[in-house]
Amino acid sequence: MSGRGLFYNSQVYAGVGAEYPTTWQELLALGDKFKGDESYPLDLDVQSGGTAWYLAVVYVQQLTGKTFMSMDGELGFTEADIKTALDFYKSLEENEVIRTVRERSDSDGNSALYQSAQFINGNIAGVFEWGSAVGKYEAVLDEGVLECGKFLSDGNGNSSGWMIKPSLMYAISGTCIYPDEAAAFMDFLLNDEECAVILGTSRGIPASSYAREALERSGGIEGLPKRNADMLDELDTITISPYMELSRVKEFCNSAVEQVSYGTKTTSEAAAELFDQITKYLEKLKK
């Protein structure tokens, strides 16, 4: 299992005298700290990662207690909830917590953030990334510079709404002619100590207690992936709906964020369109 976490460049934060945020309000206030340094405390994207919409969804889930999308493909957000998510995203831009979509595109093009000079040079001081994938960001900075931040809460003890998902799953085909042998091999992949050590945390922290214990004994669970996973374990997390992961749904959501960022639609207009697009698409899938 894996979940997105917040990771920060400790040197840049120390240089501007900023603390890692623990609440949404503290996150919004960070823009003022970084203005004079011409850097940003965080980065979000509207590309394949879709971190902009993802973080906005977490914010509204925590605020309302609703789930964006159920495991069986029911939309849990109203049009008003979607507008709240887009308003939150827009407030991040307006408070200069993140770059606008245009600024990000002009600076980085289609390059991944960990390949960007803006991140490597410290102009971008925070990332929102899967715990299983944060190593690529660590690798381009000096050892120990990237640190794990807390999962944001509302300031009143409510830290719900954060999400997790299986980062690797196995299945046995219904037409398999050797199901018992396939199951034995799958058991090896999931629970064998040697296999667990080889795989490590490359696909997240293992859900199997056997594999996790083997990794702990070998020292294979450590660093940022472990700290991120340990903090997630303390939260009342939501498992991401597979419907939220569909490419068309991601396309709809990322497009709405992009329209709001460029100012081609108001948050009300974008929310109405996104609600309609997702509703019709989910209905189509169920026919």
Secondary structure, DSSP 8 states (H G I E B T S, - for coil): -B-EEEEEEHHHHHHHT-----BHHHHHHHHHHHHTTT-BS-B--SSSS-HHHHHHHHHHHHHHS--SB-TTS-B---HHHHHHHHHHHHHHHHTTSS--HHHHHHHHTT--GGG-HHHHTTSB-EEEEETTTTHHHHTTS-TT-EEE----B-SSS-----EEB-S------TT-S-HHHHHHHHHHHHH-HHHHHHHTTTTSS-SSHHHHHHHHHHT-S-HHHHHHHHHHHTS--EE--TTTTSHHHHHHHHHHHHHHHHTSS-HHHHHHHHHHHHHHHHHHHH-
